[in-house]
Structure formats: structure tokens, C-alpha cells
Amino acid sequence: MDSQELQELSVNNQSAIVPIAPEGFKSGFVAIVGRPNVGKSTLMNHLIGQKIAITSPVAQTTRNRLQGILTTSEAQIIFVDTPGIHKPHHELGKLLVQNAKTAIKSVDLVLFVVDSSTDAGTGDHFIFNILKHLSVPVILGLNKVDLQPKNYQFIDDSYADLIADTDWSTVKFSATTGVGTEQLQQALIENLESGPYYYPPDLVTDQPERFIIAELIREQILLHTRQEIPHSVAITIEKMEETPKITKINAAINIERSSQKGIIIGKKGSMLKTIGTAARKQIQKLISGGVYLELFVKVEPQWRQSRIRLAEFGYQVEE
């Protein structure tokens, strides 16, 4: 590639080469919105071909506005995986919903993901009423088609009725099996305008490595403790040392109540060991060389209710 066809961009404080987009190339920012646990993070991971967003059977997994980057020969799509829009019950919840609404206002296209294994509910109607006033295109994505019952027509009809007075297009797919995701990807590209490369073609996220590592640890806590420690946990990477052969990571698991400490640690440290082993395997896929992960537990009472603690743990209001 000719040097005149390249430009330099700073990504995570490092210079990276970004090509000049050819004629007809499309690009833009796409917000993935929907109720908690409809498969938004699973979908983004599938589309970009790499795990950058954590997933969990427990609703309300996504917290930060995570950006995943999909680059093809004809387009670059920057996905904004927003927290599930819901009725908040604490300061963290209020912040997440506010940040999701902010994300919607600053993108080129919105993908409204719903769970097509069940008919449209009050949560879907609530989000629809937020989105219907937008000036940018909206695509309704009916996820989980692999879980639809045999008599699914009434479900599809409920969503058709929901968007009847709009010009939104609809795509059915399964983020888990991949069925229909190629058609979804093409629909997204068709709704984007011509634009430049915003990031280097080989980049899959704009988030720093420490953030992804902290999220992978939090995912394992959600998976192994389920309802006992739903979402009152935050991870901070206290120390990270990298050598050519091994990366040593010290991470704190911050919880709200002393009673939760025993659940996280488990009998003779068994749960903490299980979480650490599973998280290390996921982290190993992210970075080269060996990984040494040390976890310890800290009690931070009512951190989800404190704006100061929220900021310390990386949760801030986005303008």
C-alpha cells in the first residue's frame, strides 16, 4: 500500500497506521440497545469474531459502553454495546441507563435487539418509546430464533405491531448459532453512509487491556456464584507486570457486604480458586505468554450507591 494511502492514529496511547478508505467504503457507529439479557454482548462478540464483551445468564451484565470494531472489505462498523435499559434501583443502575441513552444520541444507526422467544413486553415498549423519536435509522433485531416455539407467529406479530408506524426494517437471527447474522451484518452496512476508517483494520476494540481483563474476571464471578453475588461486585486491576514469558496480574474483587466474602472465597478458598482458574484461561486467550493471576477480596459497603466509589471503579456519567 502506498504511503500516501496511510494515516497515523493514536489508539490507547500508541501510534497505529490507519488506511485511507477507498471509494464507496462505509463506516459508522452502531448502538446495540435492548432489555437486559436479550443477547447484545453475545451478538457483538459473534459479529467481530472475538470475545471482548462478557456474557452471563444473569441479566444486566454489561456496565460500560464497550466498543467493538468489525472491519470488512466494504465497511467498518463500530459497535457500542450499551447496558440493558431497565428501571434502575440504585445509583449504578441510574448511571447505566443514563449512559445507554447518551450512547443512542451519538451514533449513526441503532440496532434494537429483542428476545424473539417471547412476545413484546413492557420493557420493549419502554425502549421503543425512546427510540421512535430518533432521526437515525433503526433496525429491529429479533434474536434467539433458535429458541422460538413452534407456534411463533404470534410472537413475530407482536413485534410487527410494535413498530407498525415506523419505517424500521427487521432481521431475524440467533447470536448463539450464527443463523441470520450474515443478513444482519449486510443490513447494518446498507444503512451506513460512506465514511473513513476510524480505527486500524485489525483492531477489534478500543478498550484497554486492563479493562477487558477485569471484565473477564467479573464474568467468571457471575457464572459461578449466580444469584448469590448478582451485581454487587466490581473488579480493579491493582497491579500488572508484563515480561516476554509471563504476565503477572493482581486483581481486587470489591463486594458490598462481609457476608458475600465467604461466598466468593468458598470453603478453604475453593470458589476463589475456581474463579481464578476459569478467568486465567479466558485471559490467556487475550494476551501472549503465560498468565499468573492473583485474586483477593475487599469489602466496600454500598459502593453502588456512591458516586465517588463508582468513579473509582471506572463507572462515570458520559456526556
C-alpha positions as CSV (number, residue, x, y, z in Angstrom):
1,M,0.0,0.0,0.0
2,D,1.4,3.5,-0.9
3,S,2.5,5.6,2.0
4,Q,0.1,8.4,0.8
5,E,-2.8,6.0,1.4
6,L,-2.0,5.7,5.1
7,Q,-2.6,7.9,8.1
8,E,-1.4,7.7,11.7
9,L,-3.8,7.4,14.6
10,S,-3.3,7.2,18.3
11,V,-5.0,4.2,19.8
12,N,-4.7,3.6,23.5
13,N,-1.7,6.0,23.6
14,Q,0.1,4.1,20.8
15,S,0.5,5.1,17.2
16,A,-1.2,2.9,14.7
17,I,-1.5,3.0,10.9
18,V,-5.0,3.5,9.5
19,P,-5.5,3.2,5.8
20,I,-7.4,5.8,3.7
21,A,-10.8,4.3,2.9
22,P,-11.4,3.5,-0.8
23,E,-14.3,5.0,-2.8
24,G,-17.6,3.6,-1.7
25,F,-16.3,2.4,1.7
26,K,-18.8,2.8,4.5
27,S,-18.4,3.3,8.2
28,G,-20.2,4.4,11.3
29,F,-21.1,3.9,14.9
30,V,-23.9,1.4,15.7
31,A,-25.6,1.3,19.2
32,I,-26.8,-2.1,20.2
33,V,-29.7,-1.5,22.6
34,G,-32.4,-3.6,24.3
35,R,-33.6,-5.0,27.6
36,P,-31.1,-6.8,29.8
37,N,-30.2,-10.3,28.8
38,V,-31.5,-10.3,25.2
39,G,-28.1,-11.2,23.9
40,K,-26.5,-7.9,23.0
41,S,-23.0,-8.8,24.1
42,T,-23.2,-12.3,22.6
43,L,-24.1,-10.7,19.3
44,M,-21.3,-8.2,19.3
45,N,-18.8,-11.0,20.2
46,H,-20.1,-13.1,17.3
47,L,-20.0,-10.3,14.7
48,I,-16.5,-9.2,15.4
49,G,-15.3,-12.8,15.8
50,Q,-13.6,-12.4,19.1
51,K,-14.7,-12.2,22.7
52,I,-14.4,-8.7,24.1
53,A,-17.8,-8.4,26.0
54,I,-18.7,-10.7,28.9
55,T,-21.9,-12.7,28.8
56,S,-23.9,-14.3,31.6
57,P,-27.2,-16.0,32.2
58,V,-27.8,-13.2,34.8
59,A,-29.4,-10.1,33.4
60,Q,-27.7,-6.7,33.5
61,T,-24.2,-8.0,32.6
62,T,-22.9,-5.0,30.5
63,R,-21.9,-2.0,32.5
64,N,-19.5,0.1,30.5
65,R,-20.1,1.4,27.0
66,L,-17.9,-1.1,25.3
67,Q,-17.0,-0.5,21.6
68,G,-16.3,-3.5,19.4
69,I,-14.9,-3.0,15.9
70,L,-15.8,-5.0,12.8
71,T,-13.9,-4.3,9.6
72,T,-14.7,-5.9,6.3
73,S,-13.6,-5.1,2.7
74,E,-16.6,-2.8,2.3
75,A,-17.2,-1.2,5.7
76,Q,-16.0,-0.6,9.3
77,I,-18.7,-0.9,11.9
78,I,-18.0,0.4,15.5
79,F,-20.5,-1.3,17.8
80,V,-21.4,0.4,21.0
81,D,-22.7,-2.4,23.4
82,T,-24.9,-0.5,25.8
83,P,-26.1,-1.6,29.3
84,G,-29.6,-3.1,29.2
85,I,-32.2,-0.3,29.6
86,H,-34.3,-1.0,32.7
87,K,-35.9,0.6,35.7
88,P,-32.9,1.5,38.0
89,H,-32.8,0.6,41.7
90,H,-29.5,2.2,42.7
91,E,-27.0,4.9,41.6
92,L,-25.2,2.3,39.4
93,G,-28.4,1.5,37.7
94,K,-29.3,5.1,37.1
95,L,-25.8,5.8,35.7
96,L,-26.0,2.8,33.4
97,V,-29.4,3.8,31.9
98,Q,-28.3,7.4,31.5
99,N,-25.1,6.3,29.7
100,A,-27.2,4.0,27.4
101,K,-29.5,6.9,26.5
102,T,-26.4,9.1,25.8
103,A,-24.9,6.4,23.5
104,I,-28.1,6.3,21.5
105,K,-27.9,10.0,20.7
106,S,-24.4,9.9,19.3
107,V,-24.5,7.1,16.8
108,D,-25.2,6.7,13.1
109,L,-27.5,3.7,13.4
110,V,-29.4,1.8,16.2
111,L,-29.8,-1.9,16.4
112,F,-32.8,-2.6,18.7
113,V,-32.3,-6.2,19.9
114,V,-35.3,-8.2,21.3
115,D,-35.8,-11.7,22.6
116,S,-37.9,-13.4,19.9
117,S,-38.5,-16.5,22.0
118,T,-41.2,-14.4,23.8
119,D,-43.6,-11.7,22.7
120,A,-43.0,-8.0,23.1
121,G,-43.3,-6.9,26.7
122,T,-43.5,-3.7,28.7
123,G,-39.7,-3.3,28.6
124,D,-39.6,-3.5,24.8
125,H,-42.4,-0.9,24.6
126,F,-40.5,1.4,27.0
127,I,-37.4,1.3,24.8
128,F,-39.4,1.7,21.6
129,N,-40.8,4.9,23.0
130,I,-37.3,6.2,23.5
131,L,-36.1,5.2,20.0
132,K,-39.1,6.2,17.9
133,H,-38.1,9.9,18.1
134,L,-34.6,9.3,16.8
135,S,-33.6,10.8,13.5
136,V,-31.1,8.0,12.7
137,P,-32.1,4.6,11.2
138,V,-33.2,1.8,13.5
139,I,-33.1,-1.9,12.7
140,L,-35.2,-4.3,14.9
141,G,-33.2,-7.4,15.5
142,L,-35.2,-10.5,16.6
143,N,-32.6,-12.5,18.4
144,K,-32.9,-16.1,19.7
145,V,-34.8,-17.5,16.8
146,D,-33.3,-20.9,17.7
147,L,-35.4,-20.7,20.9
148,Q,-38.7,-19.8,19.3
149,P,-41.7,-22.1,19.9
150,K,-43.3,-24.0,17.0
151,N,-46.2,-21.5,17.1
152,Y,-44.1,-18.4,16.9
153,Q,-46.2,-16.3,14.6
154,F,-48.0,-14.5,17.4
155,I,-44.5,-13.5,18.7
156,D,-43.4,-12.1,15.4
157,D,-46.8,-10.3,15.1
158,S,-46.3,-8.6,18.5
159,Y,-43.1,-7.0,17.3
160,A,-44.6,-6.2,13.9
161,D,-47.4,-4.4,15.8
162,L,-44.9,-2.6,18.0
163,I,-43.1,-1.0,15.0
164,A,-46.1,-0.7,12.7
165,D,-46.0,3.1,12.5
166,T,-42.3,3.2,11.7
167,D,-40.1,2.6,8.6
168,W,-37.7,0.3,10.6
169,S,-36.5,-2.9,8.9
170,T,-36.5,-6.2,10.7
171,V,-33.9,-9.0,10.8
172,K,-34.3,-12.4,12.5
173,F,-31.2,-14.2,13.8
174,S,-29.5,-16.2,16.5
175,A,-26.4,-14.7,18.1
176,T,-25.6,-18.1,19.6
177,T,-25.8,-20.3,16.5
178,G,-25.0,-17.6,13.9
179,V,-28.1,-18.2,11.9
180,G,-29.1,-15.0,10.1
181,T,-26.2,-12.9,11.3
182,E,-24.7,-12.5,7.8
183,Q,-28.0,-11.0,6.7
184,L,-28.0,-8.7,9.8
185,Q,-24.4,-7.6,9.1
186,Q,-25.4,-6.7,5.5
187,A,-28.4,-4.8,6.7
188,L,-26.2,-2.8,9.0
189,I,-23.8,-1.9,6.2
190,E,-26.6,-0.9,3.9
191,N,-27.8,1.6,6.4
192,L,-24.5,3.3,6.9
193,E,-23.2,6.3,5.0
194,S,-19.8,6.5,3.1
195,G,-17.0,7.2,5.6
196,P,-13.4,6.6,6.6
197,Y,-11.6,4.0,8.7
198,Y,-11.9,5.2,12.3
199,Y,-9.5,2.5,13.6
200,P,-6.8,0.2,12.2
201,P,-8.5,-2.8,10.3
202,D,-7.0,-5.4,12.7
203,L,-8.3,-3.7,15.9
204,V,-11.4,-5.3,17.5
205,T,-11.9,-3.0,20.4
206,D,-10.9,0.5,21.7
207,Q,-10.8,-0.6,25.3
208,P,-7.5,-1.0,27.1
209,E,-6.3,-4.5,28.0
210,R,-6.8,-3.9,31.8
211,F,-10.5,-3.2,31.2
212,I,-11.0,-6.4,29.3
213,I,-9.1,-8.5,31.9
214,A,-11.2,-7.0,34.7
215,E,-14.4,-7.8,32.8
216,L,-13.3,-11.4,32.2
217,I,-12.8,-11.9,35.9
218,R,-16.2,-10.4,36.7
219,E,-17.8,-12.7,34.1
220,Q,-16.5,-15.8,36.0
221,I,-17.9,-14.5,39.3
222,L,-21.3,-14.0,37.7
223,L,-21.2,-17.5,36.1
224,H,-20.0,-19.4,39.3
225,T,-21.9,-17.5,42.0
226,R,-25.1,-16.7,40.1
227,Q,-27.8,-15.2,42.3
228,E,-25.6,-15.1,45.5
229,I,-23.5,-12.3,44.1
230,P,-25.6,-10.8,41.4
231,H,-24.1,-7.4,40.5
232,S,-22.7,-6.1,43.7
233,V,-19.1,-6.8,42.5
234,A,-16.5,-4.6,40.8
235,I,-13.0,-5.6,39.7
236,T,-10.0,-3.4,39.9
237,I,-6.6,-4.4,38.5
238,E,-4.2,-3.4,41.3
239,K,-1.0,-4.4,39.6
240,M,0.0,-5.8,36.2
241,E,3.6,-6.7,35.3
242,E,4.4,-8.0,31.8
243,T,7.6,-9.9,30.7
244,P,8.2,-11.8,27.5
245,K,7.3,-15.1,29.1
246,I,4.6,-14.2,31.7
247,T,2.1,-11.6,32.8
248,K,1.5,-11.2,36.5
249,I,-1.9,-9.8,37.4
250,N,-3.1,-8.8,40.9
251,A,-6.8,-8.0,41.0
252,A,-9.2,-7.0,43.7
253,I,-12.8,-8.3,43.9
254,N,-14.8,-5.5,45.5
255,I,-18.0,-6.5,47.1
256,E,-20.6,-4.7,49.3
257,R,-21.2,-7.0,52.3
258,S,-19.0,-9.0,54.5
259,S,-21.4,-12.0,54.1
260,Q,-20.5,-12.1,50.4
261,K,-16.8,-12.5,51.1
262,G,-17.3,-16.1,52.3
263,I,-19.3,-16.9,49.1
264,I,-16.6,-15.5,46.9
265,I,-13.8,-17.3,48.7
266,G,-15.6,-20.5,49.4
267,K,-14.7,-23.4,51.6
268,K,-10.9,-23.4,52.1
269,G,-10.7,-21.0,49.2
270,S,-12.3,-23.3,46.7
271,M,-14.6,-20.8,45.0
272,L,-11.8,-18.2,44.6
273,K,-9.6,-20.8,43.1
274,T,-12.3,-21.9,40.7
275,I,-13.0,-18.3,39.6
276,G,-9.3,-17.6,39.3
277,T,-8.6,-20.7,37.2
278,A,-11.5,-20.0,34.8
279,A,-10.6,-16.3,34.5
280,R,-7.0,-17.1,33.8
281,K,-8.0,-19.4,30.9
282,Q,-10.0,-16.6,29.3
283,I,-7.3,-14.0,29.9
284,Q,-4.8,-16.4,28.3
285,K,-6.7,-16.1,25.0
286,L,-6.3,-12.3,25.1
287,I,-2.5,-12.0,25.8
288,S,0.6,-13.9,24.7
289,G,2.8,-15.8,27.1
290,G,1.8,-17.3,30.4
291,V,-0.6,-15.7,32.9
292,Y,-0.2,-15.6,36.7
293,L,-3.4,-14.3,38.3
294,E,-3.8,-13.5,42.0
295,L,-7.2,-12.5,43.3
296,F,-8.1,-11.0,46.7
297,V,-11.4,-9.8,48.1
298,K,-12.2,-6.4,49.5
299,V,-15.5,-5.2,51.2
300,E,-16.6,-1.8,50.0
301,P,-20.0,-1.2,51.7
302,Q,-22.7,0.2,49.4
303,W,-20.3,1.1,46.6
304,R,-23.1,1.0,44.0
305,Q,-24.8,3.9,45.9
306,S,-21.7,6.1,46.0
307,R,-20.8,8.3,43.1
308,I,-17.3,8.6,44.4
309,R,-16.8,4.8,44.6
310,L,-18.5,4.4,41.2
311,A,-15.9,6.8,39.7
312,E,-13.1,5.0,41.4
313,F,-14.2,1.7,39.9
314,G,-14.4,3.3,36.4
315,Y,-18.2,4.0,36.2
316,Q,-18.7,7.6,35.1
317,V,-21.5,9.6,33.6
318,E,-21.0,10.1,29.9
319,E,-21.8,13.4,28.4
